[in-house]
């Protein structure tokens, strides 16, 4: 597949797209043609005049389930139009999305995102199509569309030319298994609170050292899982910022 990075979304609510993706840097890049978006209505793959896409679950229970025949037909149509895109089903059962996966997806041709609704999609579609199942976290949304918007946004900002400088991307949270350091700007003193002296010292090496240590402190305090991974792969000692001793 040639051309710009492409996000194709299979959804019951295509009007939700581009939504926020039409704004700011992502929207400007979309208007320039740096990437493209195609929101396809799953209802167009329905097999009856009522455009039925769901039915009651076998075995009983609350809610409705999206039909296997309809969803599979929608996937086939999307793959015919945009061959070569990895199929991703956005579901709470999926593997949590992380920055490493975002980088890999952004480096590819694009994504084909399947958004579920109601109680989800008939399992036979998943068995047949074997999509990658991705979750935004341990919580439940009304449908996959907000997750699709988030995943697309995360990928688009990594595309060449979308964000002004590569330095800002390289220093963000998760790029080195660390959360991002705190930021300050004018006024220097606000409501009696001063920005750290080191940031206005003009000493770039000291600023870099302060930012690294602050990123380590924030990660250690807020995300012990990331901190353990960082320590395992950092290959150098770091000061914990409280007692002056090194930790490996």
C-alpha positions as CSV (number, residue, x, y, z in Angstrom):
1,X,0.0,0.0,0.0
2,X,1.4,3.4,-1.0
3,X,0.4,6.9,0.0
4,X,0.2,8.7,3.4
5,X,-0.4,6.9,6.7
6,X,-4.0,5.9,6.8
7,X,-6.5,5.3,9.6
8,X,-9.6,3.4,8.6
9,X,-12.2,3.1,11.3
10,X,-15.1,0.6,11.2
11,X,-17.8,2.1,13.4
12,X,-21.6,2.5,13.9
13,X,-21.1,6.2,14.4
14,X,-18.9,7.6,11.6
15,X,-20.0,11.1,12.5
16,X,-17.7,10.9,15.5
17,X,-14.7,11.2,13.1
18,X,-12.6,13.2,12.7
19,X,-13.9,14.9,15.8
20,X,-10.9,16.3,17.8
21,X,-8.5,14.9,15.1
22,X,-9.6,17.8,12.9
23,X,-8.1,20.3,15.3
24,X,-4.6,21.5,16.1
25,X,-1.5,19.8,14.6
26,X,-3.3,16.6,13.7
27,X,-6.0,18.5,11.9
28,X,-3.5,20.7,10.0
29,X,-1.6,17.5,9.0
30,X,-4.9,15.9,7.8
31,X,-5.7,19.0,5.7
32,X,-2.2,18.9,4.2
33,X,-2.6,15.3,3.3
34,X,0.2,14.1,5.6
35,X,-2.2,11.3,6.7
36,X,-5.7,10.3,5.8
37,X,-8.8,9.1,7.6
38,X,-11.7,7.0,6.4
39,X,-14.6,6.3,8.8
40,X,-16.7,3.5,7.4
41,X,-20.2,2.8,8.6
42,X,-20.7,-0.8,9.7
43,X,-24.4,-0.5,9.0
44,X,-23.7,-0.4,5.3
45,X,-22.7,-4.0,5.5
46,X,-26.0,-5.0,7.0
47,X,-27.9,-7.8,5.2
48,X,-31.5,-6.6,5.6
49,X,-33.5,-3.5,4.7
50,X,-33.6,-2.4,8.4
51,X,-29.8,-2.3,8.5
52,X,-29.7,-4.6,11.5
53,X,-26.2,-5.0,13.0
54,X,-26.9,-6.7,16.4
55,X,-29.1,-9.3,18.0
56,X,-29.8,-10.9,21.4
57,X,-27.0,-13.0,22.9
58,X,-27.3,-16.8,22.8
59,X,-27.7,-18.0,26.4
60,X,-29.6,-14.9,27.4
61,X,-28.4,-11.9,29.4
62,X,-28.5,-8.2,29.1
63,X,-27.6,-6.2,26.1
64,X,-27.1,-7.0,22.4
65,X,-24.2,-8.4,20.4
66,X,-22.9,-7.2,17.1
67,X,-23.6,-9.9,14.4
68,X,-20.7,-11.9,13.0
69,X,-21.9,-11.9,9.4
70,X,-22.3,-8.1,9.4
71,X,-19.1,-7.2,11.1
72,X,-17.1,-9.7,9.0
73,X,-18.6,-8.2,5.8
74,X,-17.6,-4.7,6.9
75,X,-14.0,-5.9,7.6
76,X,-13.8,-7.5,4.1
77,X,-15.0,-4.3,2.5
78,X,-12.5,-2.2,4.4
79,X,-9.6,-4.6,3.6
80,X,-10.5,-4.5,-0.1
81,X,-10.3,-0.7,-0.1
82,X,-7.3,-0.4,2.1
83,X,-5.2,-3.6,1.9
84,X,-2.3,-4.2,4.1
85,X,-3.5,-2.3,7.2
86,X,-3.2,-4.2,10.5
87,X,-6.6,-5.0,11.9
88,X,-7.1,-3.8,15.5
89,X,-10.1,-4.5,17.7
90,X,-10.5,-1.9,20.5
91,X,-11.7,-3.8,23.5
92,X,-11.2,-3.9,27.3
93,X,-10.0,-7.5,26.9
94,X,-7.1,-6.4,24.8
95,X,-3.4,-5.8,25.6
96,X,-2.9,-2.3,27.1
97,X,-1.6,0.2,24.5
98,X,1.8,1.6,25.2
99,X,4.2,4.0,23.5
100,X,6.3,1.2,22.0
101,X,3.3,-0.2,20.1
102,X,2.3,3.3,19.1
103,X,5.7,3.9,17.6
104,X,5.5,0.6,15.7
105,X,2.1,1.4,14.3
106,X,3.1,4.9,13.3
107,X,6.0,3.5,11.4
108,X,3.7,1.2,9.3
109,X,1.2,2.0,6.6
110,X,-1.6,2.8,9.0
111,X,-4.3,1.0,11.0
112,X,-7.7,-0.6,10.4
113,X,-9.6,-0.1,13.7
114,X,-12.7,-2.0,14.6
115,X,-15.0,-0.3,17.1
116,X,-17.4,-2.5,19.1
117,X,-20.6,-1.4,20.7
118,X,-23.3,-2.9,23.0
119,X,-21.9,-6.1,24.6
120,X,-19.2,-6.4,22.0
121,X,-18.7,-8.4,18.8
122,X,-19.6,-12.1,18.1
123,X,-16.5,-14.1,19.1
124,X,-16.5,-16.0,15.8
125,X,-15.4,-12.8,14.0
126,X,-12.4,-12.6,16.3
127,X,-11.6,-16.3,15.8
128,X,-11.8,-15.9,12.0
129,X,-10.1,-12.6,11.6
130,X,-7.6,-12.7,14.4
131,X,-7.3,-9.0,15.0
132,X,-4.8,-7.5,17.4
133,X,-6.9,-6.7,20.5
134,X,-5.9,-3.4,22.2
135,X,-7.2,-1.7,25.3
136,X,-6.7,1.8,26.6
137,X,-6.8,0.6,30.2
138,X,-8.8,-1.2,32.9
139,X,-12.0,0.7,32.4
140,X,-15.1,0.4,30.1
141,X,-16.2,2.8,27.5
142,X,-19.5,3.0,25.7
143,X,-17.8,1.9,22.5
144,X,-14.5,1.7,20.8
145,X,-14.7,5.1,19.1
146,X,-13.0,7.2,21.9
147,X,-10.2,4.6,22.1
148,X,-9.8,4.8,18.3
149,X,-9.5,8.6,18.5
150,X,-6.8,8.3,21.2
151,X,-4.9,5.6,19.3
152,X,-4.9,7.6,16.0
153,X,-3.9,10.8,17.8
154,X,-1.0,9.0,19.5
155,X,0.2,7.7,16.1
156,X,-0.3,10.8,14.0
157,X,1.8,13.0,16.2
158,X,4.7,10.7,15.6
159,X,4.5,11.1,11.8
160,X,7.2,13.2,10.1
161,X,6.3,16.9,9.9
162,X,3.2,16.7,12.3
163,X,5.0,18.0,15.4
164,X,7.4,20.8,14.9
165,X,10.5,19.4,16.6
166,X,11.7,15.8,17.2
167,X,13.2,17.0,20.5
168,X,9.8,17.5,22.1
169,X,8.8,14.0,21.2
170,X,12.0,12.4,22.4
171,X,11.6,13.9,25.9
172,X,8.0,12.9,26.4
173,X,6.6,10.5,28.9
174,X,7.3,6.8,28.2
175,X,10.0,7.4,25.6
176,X,12.7,6.2,27.9
177,X,10.5,4.3,30.4
178,X,10.2,7.5,32.4
179,X,7.4,9.9,32.9
180,X,8.0,13.5,31.8
181,X,9.7,16.0,34.1
182,X,7.7,19.1,35.4
183,X,7.4,22.2,33.2
184,X,7.5,25.9,34.2
185,X,7.1,29.2,32.4
186,X,6.3,32.9,33.1
187,X,5.6,34.4,35.5
188,X,8.7,33.4,37.5
189,X,6.8,33.8,40.8
190,X,3.1,33.0,40.9
191,X,1.0,33.2,44.1
192,X,4.3,33.0,46.1
193,X,5.5,29.9,44.2
194,X,8.8,30.2,42.4
195,X,10.0,28.3,39.4
196,X,13.2,26.3,40.2
197,X,16.3,28.5,40.0
198,X,18.2,26.0,37.9
199,X,15.7,26.4,35.0
200,X,16.6,30.1,34.7
201,X,20.4,29.6,35.3
202,X,21.3,29.4,31.7
203,X,23.4,26.3,32.5
204,X,22.2,23.7,30.1
205,X,24.0,20.8,31.6
206,X,22.5,21.6,35.0
207,X,19.1,21.9,33.5
208,X,19.4,18.6,31.7
209,X,20.6,16.9,35.0
210,X,17.7,18.5,36.9
211,X,15.1,17.3,34.3
212,X,16.5,13.8,34.3
213,X,16.4,13.6,38.1
214,X,12.9,15.0,38.2
215,X,11.7,12.5,35.6
216,X,13.2,9.7,37.7
217,X,11.5,11.1,40.9
218,X,8.1,11.4,39.3
219,X,8.3,7.9,37.7
220,X,9.5,6.3,41.0
221,X,6.7,7.9,43.0
222,X,3.8,7.4,40.5
223,X,4.6,4.4,38.4
224,X,6.7,1.7,40.2
225,X,6.2,-0.6,37.3
226,X,7.9,1.8,34.9
227,X,10.6,2.7,37.4
228,X,11.5,-1.0,37.8
229,X,11.7,-1.4,34.0
230,X,13.8,1.8,33.7
231,X,16.2,0.6,36.4
232,X,16.6,-2.7,34.7
233,X,17.5,-1.2,31.4
234,X,19.1,2.2,32.2
235,X,22.5,0.7,32.7
236,X,23.6,3.5,35.1
237,X,23.0,4.4,38.8
238,X,20.5,7.2,39.6
239,X,20.1,9.3,42.7
240,X,16.8,8.9,44.4
241,X,16.6,12.7,45.3
242,X,15.8,12.1,49.0
243,X,18.8,10.6,50.8
244,X,21.6,11.2,48.3
245,X,22.4,7.5,48.0
246,X,22.7,5.7,44.6
247,X,20.3,3.0,43.6
248,X,21.0,0.4,40.9
